[in-house]
């Protein structure tokens, strides 16, 4: 069965303290791996799509990487406004998408 | 380019009533997916429509239904509302489908069932 596991469930960091969020997946035929950011009470905001192992994408303080079993979202020198829930999802060979439960990130000023 | 829009943004209903939610996708997107999000369960997939046909369906009871119109706009209906249906309902659109392309989400409709 296809599944996505995100860790940790929650993470508290000091402003400027870099870290990484993990997304481990088991999927039948990876079509794409997607990262989203979600603020409370709002819809998820698209961050990155990765299609193949070895691919990397960057946006401001965020960098996403992909291997055959997992993806990492690296956050460099985070600021309080980076506080949010980060969601990972994968698309499988049946064109279905499976979401992880997310990592709640809190950056302390 | 306008994003995904959802109406209404907030809704309060009582048990037993029914509700219809609307979603307008990004122009040119033919796939619309619906999700239910609750604090305990996270994002749960309801169904996906592509070119007016339901293409995928999640594990929800038949009280949850949807449709898509020729202009790709989609509606979701929940009949005989239960307290447990209180949630944030999100729709997302993509060009070719939820597993193939990046999905873009709307702001959601917050449904409260009393």
Backbone of each chain as ProteinMPNN parsed JSONL, in Angstrom:
{"seq_chain_A": "XXXXXXXXXXXXXXXXXXXXXXXXXXXXXXXXXXXXXXXXXXXXXXXXXXXXXXXXXXXXXXXXXXXXXXXXXXXXXXXXXXXXXXXXXXXXXXXXXXXXXXXXXXXXX", "coords_chain_A": {"N_chain_A": [[0.851, -1.197, 0.0], [0.505, 2.186, -0.844], [2.167, 4.795, 0.875], [2.828, 7.698, 2.909], [5.046, 9.125, 5.124], [5.685, 11.565, 7.459], [8.223, 13.253, 9.262], [9.803, 15.228, 11.858], [6.687, 15.123, 13.794], [6.176, 17.563, 14.934], [8.086, 20.546, 15.294], [10.221, 22.709, 16.944], [12.095, 25.568, 16.57], [14.793, 27.873, 17.088], [14.961, 31.194, 15.842], [16.939, 31.447, 12.961], [18.114, 28.991, 13.316], [19.007, 26.337, 11.518], [17.437, 23.484, 9.925], [16.027, 20.228, 9.016], [13.205, 18.762, 7.426], [11.583, 15.635, 7.16], [10.355, 13.377, 4.662], [9.217, 10.345, 4.137], [8.553, 7.786, 1.79], [6.497, 5.238, 0.321], [5.716, 3.998, -2.668], [3.877, 3.013, -5.563], [5.331, 3.333, -8.388], [6.449, 6.271, -8.782], [5.082, 9.343, -9.569], [5.393, 11.979, -9.0], [6.672, 14.146, -6.431], [5.416, 16.226, -3.967], [5.613, 19.317, -2.248], [4.032, 21.289, 0.195], [3.035, 24.273, 1.877], [1.166, 25.135, 4.724], [-0.837, 27.474, 6.301], [-2.603, 28.154, 9.373], [-6.068, 27.476, 9.061], [-6.153, 28.043, 6.363], [-5.833, 27.299, 2.795], [-3.538, 24.833, 1.483], [-0.367, 25.959, 0.296], [1.414, 25.832, -2.652], [4.759, 24.654, -2.888], [7.035, 23.089, -3.968], [7.672, 20.776, -6.694], [8.99, 17.622, -7.262], [10.469, 15.274, -9.435], [12.265, 13.159, -9.957], [14.786, 11.01, -8.547], [17.546, 12.579, -7.02], [16.992, 15.072, -7.843], [16.813, 18.554, -7.084], [15.388, 21.472, -5.611], [15.091, 24.98, -5.044], [13.952, 27.7, -3.025], [14.03, 30.762, -1.825], [14.579, 30.518, 1.556], [14.243, 27.825, 1.583], [14.912, 24.459, 0.592], [14.414, 21.667, -1.38], [14.946, 18.187, -1.601], [15.335, 14.992, -3.251], [15.294, 11.473, -2.928], [15.274, 7.946, -3.735], [13.681, 6.932, -1.772], [12.95, 8.873, 0.038], [12.27, 12.341, 0.846], [13.687, 15.5, 1.569], [13.075, 18.548, 3.24], [14.858, 21.262, 3.497], [15.522, 23.844, 5.731], [16.935, 26.884, 5.888], [18.442, 29.087, 8.115], [15.915, 29.97, 9.415], [13.015, 32.148, 9.72], [10.577, 33.735, 11.897], [8.241, 33.973, 10.318], [8.271, 31.719, 8.788], [6.999, 29.816, 10.144], [4.645, 27.263, 10.107], [2.525, 24.582, 8.865], [4.001, 21.954, 7.163], [3.414, 20.107, 4.345], [3.736, 16.987, 2.72], [3.398, 15.148, -0.305], [2.705, 12.411, -2.521], [2.438, 11.354, -5.927], [1.046, 8.529, -7.508], [1.353, 5.595, -9.719], [-1.221, 5.155, -10.526], [-2.214, 7.59, -10.812], [-3.079, 8.762, -8.476], [-3.039, 10.752, -5.51], [-1.232, 10.857, -2.521], [-1.22, 12.049, 0.688], [0.963, 13.069, 3.347], [0.812, 13.444, 6.966], [1.858, 15.78, 7.78], [4.255, 18.247, 9.048], [4.446, 20.232, 11.828], [5.803, 23.297, 12.086], [7.486, 25.516, 14.168], [8.871, 28.602, 14.599], [10.839, 30.29, 16.791], [11.19, 33.655, 17.883]], "CA_chain_A": [[0.0, 0.0, 0.0], [1.263, 3.44, -0.912], [2.031, 5.62, 2.069], [3.758, 8.805, 3.11], [5.262, 9.385, 6.546], [6.479, 12.763, 7.684], [8.795, 13.379, 10.599], [8.986, 14.935, 13.036], [5.323, 15.645, 13.738], [6.278, 18.972, 15.286], [9.471, 20.981, 15.453], [10.397, 24.082, 17.406], [13.458, 26.036, 16.317], [15.084, 29.282, 17.295], [15.217, 31.936, 14.612], [18.305, 31.269, 12.496], [18.575, 27.61, 13.538], [18.658, 25.533, 10.34], [17.038, 22.103, 10.183], [15.431, 19.532, 7.889], [11.998, 17.973, 7.616], [11.701, 14.407, 6.378], [9.166, 12.766, 4.071], [9.529, 9.005, 3.639], [7.409, 7.317, 1.021], [6.437, 3.96, -0.38], [4.728, 4.277, -3.701], [3.952, 2.209, -6.773], [5.553, 4.163, -9.568], [6.376, 7.679, -8.388], [4.827, 10.309, -10.635], [5.923, 13.261, -8.55], [6.588, 14.392, -4.992], [4.969, 17.612, -3.843], [5.694, 19.96, -0.942], [3.128, 22.414, 0.39], [3.035, 24.957, 3.165], [-0.203, 25.503, 5.085], [-1.059, 28.295, 7.491], [-3.858, 27.748, 10.024], [-7.332, 27.92, 8.487], [-6.001, 28.397, 4.955], [-5.498, 26.2, 1.918], [-2.103, 24.617, 1.27], [0.291, 26.757, -0.728], [2.408, 25.017, -3.341], [6.165, 25.032, -2.783], [7.912, 22.411, -4.94], [7.404, 19.458, -7.251], [10.196, 16.894, -7.646], [10.028, 14.149, -10.252], [13.174, 12.021, -10.011], [15.837, 10.964, -7.531], [18.682, 13.441, -7.312], [16.511, 16.411, -8.176], [16.785, 19.526, -5.999], [14.798, 22.761, -5.953], [15.273, 25.962, -3.979], [13.137, 28.911, -3.031], [14.371, 31.57, -0.647], [15.291, 29.767, 2.603], [13.841, 26.423, 1.484], [15.507, 23.622, -0.448], [13.848, 20.322, -1.35], [15.747, 17.168, -2.277], [14.591, 13.746, -3.432], [15.965, 10.208, -3.198], [14.289, 6.929, -4.132], [12.841, 6.53, -0.641], [12.555, 9.982, 0.882], [12.562, 13.709, 0.449], [13.969, 16.398, 2.677], [12.875, 19.981, 3.051], [15.864, 21.927, 4.319], [15.182, 25.235, 6.023], [18.178, 27.548, 6.272], [18.27, 30.345, 8.863], [14.484, 30.293, 9.358], [12.463, 33.316, 10.392], [9.258, 33.418, 12.483], [7.206, 33.851, 9.293], [8.329, 30.375, 8.21], [6.165, 28.94, 10.977], [3.502, 26.738, 9.35], [2.561, 23.134, 8.699], [4.545, 21.596, 5.852], [2.815, 18.866, 3.875], [4.389, 16.262, 1.627], [2.466, 14.262, -0.986], [3.263, 11.734, -3.693], [1.511, 10.856, -6.932], [1.456, 7.171, -7.869], [1.154, 5.218, -11.117], [-2.652, 5.227, -10.807], [-2.549, 9.021, -10.822], [-3.678, 9.183, -7.215], [-2.098, 11.475, -4.66], [-1.283, 10.451, -1.114], [-0.634, 13.082, 1.536], [1.407, 12.797, 4.7], [0.055, 14.184, 7.971], [2.465, 17.094, 7.938], [5.134, 18.623, 10.154], [4.146, 21.581, 12.337], [7.067, 23.983, 12.362], [7.332, 26.763, 14.924], [10.154, 29.311, 14.71], [10.788, 31.241, 17.907], [12.021, 34.853, 17.623]], "C_chain_A": [[0.882, 1.239, 0.0], [1.072, 4.246, 0.365], [3.137, 6.657, 2.155], [3.839, 9.078, 4.605], [6.167, 10.595, 6.704], [6.984, 12.806, 9.124], [9.7, 14.609, 10.667], [7.566, 15.459, 12.867], [5.315, 17.137, 14.024], [7.732, 19.309, 15.577], [9.493, 22.434, 15.867], [11.86, 24.46, 17.242], [13.592, 27.488, 16.729], [15.295, 29.94, 15.938], [16.689, 31.794, 14.231], [18.854, 29.862, 12.623], [18.109, 26.73, 12.381], [18.292, 24.105, 10.727], [16.438, 21.499, 8.917], [14.186, 18.781, 8.308], [12.087, 16.778, 6.673], [10.354, 13.924, 5.866], [9.595, 11.424, 3.478], [8.318, 8.456, 2.899], [7.627, 5.906, 0.48], [5.343, 4.129, -1.412], [4.97, 3.385, -4.912], [4.115, 3.138, -7.968], [5.401, 5.642, -9.278], [6.17, 8.563, -9.617], [5.424, 11.66, -10.283], [5.809, 13.346, -7.041], [6.385, 15.887, -4.798], [5.141, 18.087, -2.401], [4.758, 21.177, -0.929], [3.377, 23.012, 1.764], [1.596, 25.347, 3.467], [-0.217, 26.306, 6.369], [-2.42, 27.946, 8.068], [-5.089, 28.335, 9.345], [-7.275, 28.287, 7.018], [-5.708, 27.153, 4.119], [-3.998, 26.048, 1.766], [-1.578, 25.45, 0.107], [1.412, 25.935, -1.337], [3.817, 25.571, -3.158], [6.991, 24.435, -3.914], [7.262, 21.146, -5.487], [8.739, 18.868, -7.676], [9.775, 15.626, -8.369], [10.964, 12.95, -10.213], [14.268, 12.153, -8.962], [17.031, 11.803, -7.97], [18.274, 14.872, -7.613], [16.489, 17.285, -6.926], [16.134, 20.802, -6.507], [14.909, 23.688, -4.761], [14.337, 27.135, -4.166], [13.388, 29.632, -1.73], [15.126, 30.708, 0.372], [15.009, 28.266, 2.546], [14.548, 25.719, 0.33], [14.95, 22.218, -0.295], [14.737, 19.389, -2.155], [14.959, 15.864, -2.311], [15.546, 12.572, -3.669], [14.884, 9.195, -3.569], [13.347, 6.538, -3.0], [12.33, 7.707, 0.183], [12.881, 11.33, 0.255], [12.827, 14.514, 1.706], [13.624, 17.821, 2.269], [13.821, 20.67, 4.037], [15.466, 23.391, 4.495], [16.43, 25.903, 6.601], [17.874, 28.898, 6.923], [16.816, 30.797, 8.873], [14.123, 31.547, 10.149], [11.084, 32.952, 10.954], [8.157, 33.244, 11.426], [7.256, 32.518, 8.543], [7.514, 29.376, 9.03], [4.904, 28.559, 10.217], [3.536, 25.219, 9.456], [3.037, 22.851, 7.281], [4.061, 20.193, 5.494], [3.599, 18.3, 2.702], [3.351, 15.338, 1.009], [3.172, 13.614, -2.166], [2.141, 11.332, -4.636], [1.997, 9.486, -7.379], [1.089, 6.835, -9.311], [-0.324, 5.204, -11.515], [-3.148, 6.664, -10.829], [-3.344, 9.441, -9.594], [-2.603, 9.863, -6.382], [-2.315, 11.061, -3.216], [-0.532, 11.501, -0.3], [-0.113, 12.493, 2.839], [0.616, 13.661, 5.673], [0.679, 15.531, 8.306], [3.412, 17.215, 9.117], [4.783, 20.048, 10.554], [5.441, 22.225, 12.765], [6.785, 25.302, 13.064], [8.713, 27.383, 15.109], [10.011, 30.394, 15.777], [11.701, 32.44, 17.636], [13.12, 35.005, 18.673]], "O_chain_A": [[1.863, 1.331, 0.737], [-0.042, 4.367, 0.875], [4.211, 6.519, 1.57], [2.816, 9.241, 5.27], [7.268, 10.644, 6.156], [6.275, 12.449, 10.065], [10.298, 14.996, 9.663], [7.275, 16.163, 11.9], [4.541, 17.887, 13.429], [8.502, 18.47, 16.043], [8.87, 23.286, 15.234], [12.752, 23.757, 17.718], [12.618, 28.24, 16.72], [15.759, 29.297, 14.996], [17.577, 31.994, 15.061], [19.93, 29.561, 12.105], [16.923, 26.416, 12.287], [18.775, 23.58, 11.731], [16.348, 22.159, 7.881], [14.118, 18.232, 9.407], [12.588, 16.881, 5.553], [9.338, 14.046, 6.55], [10.256, 11.378, 2.44], [7.183, 8.644, 3.337], [8.746, 5.46, 0.228], [4.185, 4.375, -1.073], [6.107, 3.048, -5.241], [3.133, 3.665, -8.492], [4.333, 6.211, -9.505], [6.956, 8.542, -10.564], [5.9, 12.392, -11.152], [4.955, 12.696, -6.438], [7.089, 16.707, -5.388], [4.852, 17.353, -1.456], [4.695, 21.962, -1.875], [3.86, 22.347, 2.68], [0.881, 25.83, 2.589], [0.318, 25.88, 7.392], [-3.302, 27.49, 7.34], [-5.152, 29.536, 9.085], [-8.256, 28.795, 6.475], [-5.378, 26.094, 4.654], [-3.259, 27.023, 1.904], [-2.243, 25.623, -0.914], [2.26, 25.403, -0.621], [4.049, 26.776, -3.255], [7.574, 25.16, -4.719], [6.419, 20.528, -4.836], [9.525, 19.52, -8.363], [8.819, 14.969, -7.957], [10.513, 11.823, -10.415], [14.626, 13.255, -8.546], [17.466, 11.749, -9.12], [19.11, 15.775, -7.637], [16.18, 16.807, -5.834], [16.294, 21.177, -7.668], [14.832, 23.254, -3.611], [13.979, 27.513, -5.281], [13.001, 29.162, -0.66], [16.213, 30.217, 0.067], [15.498, 27.518, 3.393], [14.753, 26.284, -0.744], [15.003, 21.64, 0.79], [15.217, 19.735, -3.234], [14.042, 15.653, -1.516], [16.468, 12.65, -4.48], [13.713, 9.552, -3.7], [12.329, 5.888, -3.236], [11.376, 7.557, 0.946], [13.641, 11.441, -0.707], [12.265, 14.244, 2.768], [13.842, 18.241, 1.133], [13.601, 20.656, 5.248], [15.12, 24.079, 3.534], [16.913, 25.526, 7.669], [17.157, 29.731, 6.369], [16.506, 31.888, 8.394], [14.808, 31.946, 11.091], [10.488, 31.963, 10.528], [7.237, 32.45, 11.623], [6.366, 32.227, 7.743], [7.365, 28.219, 8.637], [4.177, 29.429, 9.737], [4.446, 24.642, 10.052], [2.538, 23.435, 6.319], [4.269, 19.232, 6.234], [4.059, 19.026, 1.821], [2.507, 14.797, 1.723], [4.106, 14.176, -2.738], [1.034, 11.011, -4.203], [3.191, 9.283, -7.604], [0.576, 7.684, -10.039], [-0.647, 5.238, -12.702], [-4.352, 6.919, -10.86], [-4.173, 10.349, -9.654], [-1.413, 9.586, -6.53], [-3.45, 10.933, -2.755], [0.632, 11.8, -0.563], [-0.679, 11.537, 3.37], [-0.164, 14.515, 5.252], [0.09, 16.33, 9.034], [3.384, 16.414, 10.051], [4.816, 20.961, 9.729], [6.101, 21.76, 13.694], [5.958, 26.099, 12.618], [9.608, 26.775, 15.696], [9.174, 31.29, 15.671], [12.844, 32.27, 17.211], [13.907, 35.95, 18.611]]}, "seq_chain_B": "XXXXXXXXXXXXXXXXXXXXXXXXXXXXXXXXXXXXXXXXXXXXXXXXXXXXXXXXXXXXXXXXXXXXXXXXXXXXXXXXXXXXXXXXXXXXXXXXXXXXXXXXXXXXXXXXXX", "coords_chain_B": {"N_chain_B": [[-2.907, 35.477, -13.338], [-5.906, 34.193, -12.127], [-6.424, 32.542, -8.998], [-7.501, 29.43, -7.474], [-10.851, 29.483, -6.529], [-13.216, 29.364, -3.869], [-16.515, 28.978, -2.727], [-19.208, 28.998, -0.332], [-17.07, 30.813, 1.993], [-17.385, 30.359, 4.68], [-19.63, 28.397, 6.613], [-22.511, 27.537, 8.398], [-24.374, 24.924, 9.585], [-27.111, 22.743, 10.567], [-27.524, 19.51, 12.089], [-28.613, 16.919, 9.885], [-29.339, 18.585, 7.812], [-28.583, 19.57, 4.383], [-25.777, 20.446, 2.28], [-24.184, 22.503, -0.169], [-21.154, 23.012, -1.77], [-18.964, 25.151, -3.618], [-16.538, 25.292, -6.255], [-14.202, 26.988, -8.179], [-11.904, 26.371, -10.637], [-8.439, 27.088, -11.538], [-8.051, 28.888, -14.541], [-8.156, 26.931, -17.44], [-7.407, 24.605, -16.204], [-8.384, 21.258, -15.904], [-8.855, 19.33, -14.062], [-10.346, 18.763, -10.948], [-10.055, 18.336, -7.545], [-11.349, 17.226, -4.409], [-11.047, 17.678, -0.896], [-11.209, 16.725, 2.552], [-10.418, 18.246, 5.569], [-9.443, 17.742, 8.832], [-8.459, 18.358, 12.247], [-7.644, 15.971, 13.511], [-7.463, 13.957, 11.53], [-6.109, 14.926, 9.354], [-5.432, 15.707, 5.882], [-7.874, 14.393, 3.861], [-8.733, 12.575, 1.028], [-11.49, 13.127, -1.068], [-12.865, 13.055, -3.7], [-12.089, 13.097, -7.242], [-12.561, 15.027, -10.137], [-12.499, 15.049, -13.639], [-12.739, 16.589, -16.664], [-15.596, 16.562, -16.443], [-16.11, 14.023, -15.498], [-16.091, 11.634, -12.881], [-13.076, 10.629, -11.654], [-11.469, 9.521, -9.671], [-11.982, 8.214, -6.382], [-12.353, 8.642, -2.903], [-12.519, 7.099, 0.409], [-15.267, 7.671, 1.458], [-18.628, 8.012, 2.762], [-21.719, 7.549, 0.846], [-23.125, 9.857, 1.227], [-21.651, 11.971, 0.555], [-21.124, 13.688, -2.334], [-20.384, 14.719, -5.721], [-19.948, 16.928, -8.554], [-19.005, 17.976, -11.853], [-18.891, 20.703, -14.044], [-19.221, 21.757, -17.515], [-17.546, 23.917, -17.793], [-15.528, 23.364, -16.13], [-15.879, 24.104, -13.506], [-16.735, 23.036, -10.202], [-18.907, 21.302, -7.975], [-19.612, 20.285, -4.638], [-21.55, 18.136, -2.678], [-23.073, 17.532, 0.425], [-25.165, 15.437, 2.071], [-27.685, 14.986, 4.612], [-26.368, 15.97, 7.048], [-23.854, 15.365, 9.539], [-22.501, 15.723, 12.883], [-19.799, 15.137, 12.809], [-19.033, 15.933, 10.328], [-18.099, 18.429, 10.355], [-15.577, 20.492, 9.286], [-12.687, 21.634, 7.417], [-13.146, 22.164, 4.083], [-11.494, 21.533, 1.175], [-10.669, 22.443, -2.142], [-8.829, 21.561, -5.049], [-7.049, 22.341, -8.007], [-5.72, 21.102, -11.124], [-3.758, 20.72, -14.12], [-3.706, 18.194, -15.577], [-4.356, 16.227, -13.764], [-4.551, 14.92, -10.379], [-2.404, 13.26, -9.548], [-0.553, 13.586, -11.472], [0.201, 16.189, -12.063], [1.155, 19.321, -10.548], [-0.954, 20.346, -7.946], [-3.102, 23.053, -7.202], [-4.353, 24.747, -4.492], [-7.491, 25.949, -3.218], [-8.821, 28.491, -0.918], [-10.472, 27.209, 0.846], [-13.516, 25.995, 2.424], [-15.0, 26.564, 5.416], [-16.844, 24.452, 7.252], [-19.276, 24.201, 9.685], [-21.087, 22.089, 11.712], [-23.915, 22.024, 13.624]], "CA_chain_B": [[-3.888, 34.394, -13.466], [-6.641, 34.044, -10.881], [-6.241, 31.254, -8.357], [-8.69, 28.632, -7.21], [-11.778, 30.151, -5.618], [-14.221, 28.511, -3.244], [-17.613, 29.675, -2.057], [-18.86, 30.147, 0.507], [-15.885, 30.596, 2.809], [-17.831, 29.842, 5.97], [-20.991, 27.87, 6.557], [-22.988, 26.892, 9.618], [-25.575, 24.135, 9.32], [-27.507, 21.86, 11.656], [-27.571, 18.086, 11.726], [-29.724, 16.529, 9.04], [-29.441, 19.435, 6.637], [-27.617, 19.29, 3.333], [-24.979, 21.621, 1.932], [-23.484, 22.472, -1.452], [-19.977, 23.869, -1.826], [-18.577, 25.402, -4.995], [-15.114, 25.49, -6.514], [-13.829, 27.402, -9.536], [-10.479, 26.093, -10.78], [-7.616, 27.994, -12.343], [-8.425, 28.826, -15.947], [-7.395, 25.948, -18.211], [-7.28, 23.353, -15.452], [-9.541, 20.391, -16.126], [-9.017, 18.428, -12.927], [-10.675, 19.348, -9.645], [-10.108, 17.349, -6.466], [-11.901, 17.713, -3.151], [-10.451, 17.089, 0.299], [-11.706, 17.116, 3.865], [-9.311, 18.364, 6.508], [-9.759, 17.895, 10.241], [-7.22, 18.318, 13.045], [-7.223, 14.617, 13.858], [-7.279, 13.073, 10.367], [-5.317, 15.517, 8.288], [-6.085, 15.859, 4.577], [-8.408, 13.152, 3.34], [-9.207, 12.73, -0.331], [-12.891, 12.797, -1.286], [-12.981, 12.609, -5.089], [-11.491, 13.921, -8.29], [-13.278, 15.118, -11.395], [-11.713, 15.469, -14.801], [-13.622, 16.728, -17.833], [-16.971, 16.249, -16.045], [-16.236, 12.627, -15.078], [-15.38, 11.305, -11.644], [-11.966, 9.759, -12.034], [-10.998, 8.827, -8.474], [-12.87, 8.415, -5.242], [-11.82, 8.219, -1.617], [-13.367, 6.231, 1.223], [-16.289, 8.428, 2.164], [-19.97, 7.457, 2.487], [-22.437, 8.083, -0.292], [-23.705, 11.181, 1.517], [-20.749, 12.927, -0.089], [-21.18, 13.54, -3.783], [-19.889, 15.894, -6.423], [-20.104, 16.96, -10.0], [-18.202, 18.995, -12.526], [-19.595, 21.265, -15.186], [-18.417, 21.839, -18.745], [-16.533, 24.969, -17.66], [-14.612, 22.807, -15.115], [-16.313, 24.411, -12.131], [-17.189, 21.822, -9.534], [-19.676, 21.419, -6.731], [-19.626, 19.132, -3.751], [-22.775, 18.12, -1.876], [-23.13, 16.608, 1.564], [-26.553, 15.33, 2.526], [-27.905, 14.491, 5.976], [-25.14, 16.346, 7.765], [-23.569, 14.853, 10.881], [-21.567, 16.578, 13.615], [-18.443, 14.792, 12.376], [-18.734, 16.515, 9.012], [-17.472, 19.735, 10.571], [-14.207, 20.398, 8.779], [-12.305, 22.549, 6.333], [-13.24, 21.467, 2.81], [-10.575, 22.165, 0.235], [-10.593, 21.922, -3.497], [-7.55, 21.824, -5.708], [-7.127, 22.105, -9.453], [-4.469, 20.847, -11.839], [-3.965, 20.618, -15.573], [-3.998, 16.854, -16.09], [-4.803, 15.293, -12.756], [-3.916, 15.116, -9.081], [-1.152, 12.547, -9.38], [0.334, 13.867, -12.602], [0.649, 17.58, -12.073], [1.011, 20.082, -9.315], [-2.28, 20.837, -7.626], [-3.173, 24.356, -6.547], [-5.492, 24.696, -3.597], [-8.268, 27.129, -2.869], [-8.732, 28.881, 0.482], [-11.27, 26.318, 1.66], [-14.802, 26.359, 3.026], [-15.085, 26.061, 6.797], [-18.205, 24.0, 7.545], [-19.571, 23.866, 11.075], [-22.382, 21.432, 11.853], [-24.358, 22.139, 15.026]], "C_chain_B": [[-4.585, 34.213, -12.13], [-6.424, 32.644, -10.334], [-7.551, 30.504, -8.232], [-9.578, 29.384, -6.219], [-12.815, 29.163, -5.117], [-15.273, 29.388, -2.58], [-18.595, 28.678, -1.47], [-17.588, 29.867, 1.301], [-16.237, 30.008, 4.163], [-19.303, 29.458, 5.881], [-21.324, 27.226, 7.892], [-24.308, 26.215, 9.302], [-25.922, 23.329, 10.566], [-27.589, 20.424, 11.143], [-28.799, 17.777, 10.885], [-29.89, 17.375, 7.791], [-28.462, 18.957, 5.563], [-26.919, 20.587, 2.937], [-24.326, 21.404, 0.568], [-22.347, 23.481, -1.433], [-19.532, 23.996, -3.273], [-17.094, 25.688, -5.123], [-14.914, 25.894, -7.971], [-12.331, 27.235, -9.704], [-9.745, 27.211, -11.511], [-7.988, 27.794, -13.814], [-7.524, 27.853, -16.709], [-7.204, 24.616, -17.506], [-8.548, 22.525, -15.608], [-9.801, 19.432, -14.974], [-9.323, 19.22, -11.673], [-10.782, 18.21, -8.641], [-10.646, 18.011, -5.21], [-11.292, 16.946, -1.991], [-11.197, 17.579, 1.542], [-10.513, 17.18, 4.805], [-9.824, 18.621, 7.916], [-8.478, 17.781, 11.035], [-6.727, 16.895, 13.31], [-6.823, 13.755, 12.67], [-6.405, 13.663, 9.279], [-6.135, 15.673, 7.016], [-6.57, 14.503, 4.078], [-9.078, 13.401, 1.995], [-10.667, 12.282, -0.457], [-13.102, 12.237, -2.691], [-12.314, 13.592, -6.019], [-12.372, 13.866, -9.519], [-12.349, 15.629, -12.476], [-12.646, 15.464, -16.003], [-15.009, 16.155, -17.554], [-17.186, 14.807, -15.591], [-15.486, 12.409, -13.766], [-14.309, 10.291, -11.968], [-11.441, 8.944, -10.863], [-11.935, 9.134, -7.333], [-12.197, 7.907, -3.985], [-12.832, 7.379, -0.867], [-14.34, 7.019, 2.081], [-17.656, 7.85, 1.828], [-20.652, 8.173, 1.333], [-23.114, 9.418, -0.045], [-22.878, 12.295, 0.859], [-20.772, 12.679, -1.596], [-20.662, 14.818, -4.44], [-20.253, 15.845, -7.881], [-19.213, 18.05, -10.554], [-18.939, 19.428, -13.784], [-18.646, 21.418, -16.379], [-17.353, 22.942, -18.676], [-15.502, 24.628, -16.576], [-14.953, 23.21, -13.683], [-16.909, 23.16, -11.503], [-17.991, 22.171, -8.288], [-19.567, 20.124, -5.943], [-20.863, 19.239, -2.863], [-22.624, 17.125, -0.735], [-24.563, 16.594, 2.06], [-26.58, 14.782, 3.956], [-26.671, 14.727, 6.85], [-25.071, 15.749, 9.171], [-22.552, 15.788, 11.543], [-20.132, 16.372, 13.136], [-18.071, 15.33, 11.018], [-18.135, 17.911, 9.15], [-15.997, 19.653, 10.206], [-13.938, 21.561, 7.843], [-12.335, 21.728, 5.043], [-12.435, 22.242, 1.773], [-10.761, 21.592, -1.154], [-9.269, 22.34, -4.102], [-7.706, 21.547, -7.188], [-5.743, 21.841, -10.028], [-4.796, 20.675, -13.314], [-4.458, 19.229, -15.982], [-4.492, 15.888, -15.031], [-3.964, 15.365, -11.5], [-2.588, 14.407, -8.948], [-0.119, 12.906, -10.418], [0.968, 15.24, -12.52], [0.525, 18.186, -10.688], [-0.437, 20.528, -9.146], [-2.154, 22.192, -6.936], [-4.478, 24.411, -5.773], [-6.206, 26.039, -3.484], [-8.163, 27.418, -1.387], [-9.563, 28.002, 1.411], [-12.609, 26.894, 2.081], [-14.831, 25.727, 4.408], [-16.533, 25.741, 7.092], [-18.308, 23.627, 9.023], [-20.969, 23.288, 11.134], [-22.763, 21.425, 13.33], [-25.46, 21.123, 15.337]], "O_chain_B": [[-3.921, 34.093, -11.1], [-6.263, 31.684, -11.087], [-8.57, 30.891, -8.805], [-9.101, 29.864, -5.191], [-13.236, 28.255, -5.833], [-14.96, 30.402, -1.957], [-18.803, 27.611, -2.048], [-17.088, 28.743, 1.261], [-15.461, 29.237, 4.728], [-20.099, 30.089, 5.185], [-20.529, 26.468, 8.448], [-25.243, 26.849, 8.812], [-25.128, 23.243, 11.503], [-27.705, 20.169, 9.945], [-29.885, 18.301, 11.134], [-30.509, 16.941, 6.819], [-27.636, 18.074, 5.793], [-27.404, 21.682, 3.222], [-23.967, 20.285, 0.2], [-22.547, 24.654, -1.12], [-19.699, 23.068, -4.064], [-16.473, 26.253, -4.223], [-15.397, 25.223, -8.883], [-11.557, 27.88, -8.997], [-10.354, 28.148, -12.028], [-8.209, 26.67, -14.265], [-6.298, 27.936, -16.637], [-6.877, 23.613, -18.14], [-9.656, 23.041, -15.459], [-10.852, 18.793, -14.919], [-8.66, 20.211, -11.365], [-11.509, 17.241, -8.86], [-10.43, 19.199, -4.975], [-11.049, 15.742, -2.075], [-11.735, 18.686, 1.574], [-9.689, 16.266, 4.83], [-10.544, 19.588, 8.163], [-7.509, 17.181, 10.569], [-5.521, 16.649, 13.329], [-5.936, 12.91, 12.79], [-6.002, 12.947, 8.362], [-7.363, 15.76, 7.056], [-5.777, 13.579, 3.895], [-9.884, 14.32, 1.846], [-11.032, 11.195, -0.008], [-13.475, 11.075, -2.849], [-12.015, 14.733, -5.664], [-12.868, 12.806, -9.9], [-11.527, 16.518, -12.254], [-13.267, 14.447, -16.315], [-15.53, 15.36, -18.337], [-18.32, 14.407, -15.326], [-14.389, 12.932, -13.568], [-14.598, 9.217, -12.496], [-11.014, 7.803, -11.041], [-12.597, 10.172, -7.31], [-11.546, 6.863, -3.998], [-13.865, 6.99, -1.412], [-14.231, 7.021, 3.307], [-17.845, 7.27, 0.759], [-20.23, 9.246, 0.901], [-23.618, 10.048, -0.975], [-23.361, 13.406, 0.643], [-20.47, 11.579, -2.059], [-20.524, 15.856, -3.794], [-20.793, 14.857, -8.379], [-18.733, 18.924, -9.831], [-19.531, 18.612, -14.491], [-17.435, 21.231, -16.259], [-16.371, 22.903, -19.417], [-14.714, 25.477, -16.159], [-14.354, 22.689, -12.742], [-17.51, 22.331, -12.187], [-17.773, 23.199, -7.647], [-19.448, 19.032, -6.5], [-21.179, 20.317, -2.358], [-22.112, 16.02, -0.915], [-25.109, 17.635, 2.427], [-25.609, 14.191, 4.43], [-26.03, 13.787, 7.318], [-26.07, 15.644, 9.882], [-21.841, 16.536, 10.871], [-19.35, 17.32, 13.066], [-16.923, 15.203, 10.591], [-17.71, 18.504, 8.158], [-15.258, 18.837, 10.758], [-14.823, 22.354, 7.523], [-11.637, 20.721, 4.924], [-12.661, 23.428, 1.532], [-10.983, 20.392, -1.318], [-8.673, 23.343, -3.71], [-8.416, 20.621, -7.58], [-4.731, 22.295, -9.493], [-5.953, 20.508, -13.699], [-5.488, 19.095, -16.643], [-5.003, 14.821, -15.371], [-2.816, 15.808, -11.529], [-1.7, 14.927, -8.272], [1.058, 12.576, -10.272], [2.134, 15.422, -12.869], [-0.117, 17.638, -9.793], [-1.061, 21.024, -10.084], [-1.211, 22.436, -6.183], [-5.556, 24.16, -6.312], [-5.607, 27.104, -3.634], [-7.494, 26.683, -0.661], [-9.381, 28.041, 2.628], [-12.811, 28.109, 2.093], [-14.703, 24.511, 4.553], [-17.367, 26.643, 7.174], [-17.516, 22.834, 9.534], [-21.927, 23.907, 10.67], [-22.038, 20.896, 14.172], [-25.953, 21.072, 16.464]]}, "name": "protein", "num_of_chains": 2, "seq": "XXXXXXXXXXXXXXXXXXXXXXXXXXXXXXXXXXXXXXXXXXXXXXXXXXXXXXXXXXXXXXXXXXXXXXXXXXXXXXXXXXXXXXXXXXXXXXXXXXXXXXXXXXXXXXXXXXXXXXXXXXXXXXXXXXXXXXXXXXXXXXXXXXXXXXXXXXXXXXXXXXXXXXXXXXXXXXXXXXXXXXXXXXXXXXXXXXXXXXXXXXXXXXXXXXXXXXXXXXXXXXX"}
